[in-house]
Amino acid sequence: MKIIKYFFVGAIAALTDISLFYIFARLLGYNYLIVAFFSFIIATFVNYILSIMYVFKSGIKFSKKKEISLIYIISSIALLINQISLYVLIDLITVEMTLSKVIATIIAFFWNYLIRRNYIFKDSTIWEKQY
C-alpha cells in the first residue's frame, strides 16, 4: 500500500527534519522558527526525491517542473502548519521543543500525504493495494 511506503519515506524525511532541528535549535541554540523553516525545506526535498523513487509515479499528471512547483506550494502550506504548531506548542502551551517538533511533523506528514496522493500524483486512492 502506498501509505505504508509513504510512511517510510516520510519517516526518513522526518528524521532529517527533526535531526537538523535538534542540532541547530536545541544543541546550538539558534532560533527554533528559523531552524524549523530551513530543516523543513531540506526535508521536503528529501521527501520528494524518495517519493518519486519509491511511492508515486512522477510526471504523469503534470510536467516535472509543474510537479515540483506544486510540491513546494503544498509544502509551503505544510510549513505554515508546522510553524504555527511549533509556536503554539512551544510558546503558548510550553511543550518541550523536540517533542513539539515531532508533533508538528506528524501533523504536516498527514497534510502532505493526503494532498500529494489526491491531487499531485495521478494514481491516487489512499487505500490502493500495490500488486
VENFEN-V118404 format. One record per run of one state. SS is the DSSP state (a for helix, b for strand, c for the rest). FROM is the first residue (numbers start at 1). LEN is the number of residues. If there is no record, write none. Layout:
((SS | FROM | LEN) (SS | FROM | LEN))
//
This chain:
((c | 1 | 1) (a | 2 | 26) (c | 28 | 4) (a | 32 | 23) (c | 55 | 9) (a | 64 | 29) (c | 93 | 4) (a | 97 | 24) (c | 121 | 11))
//
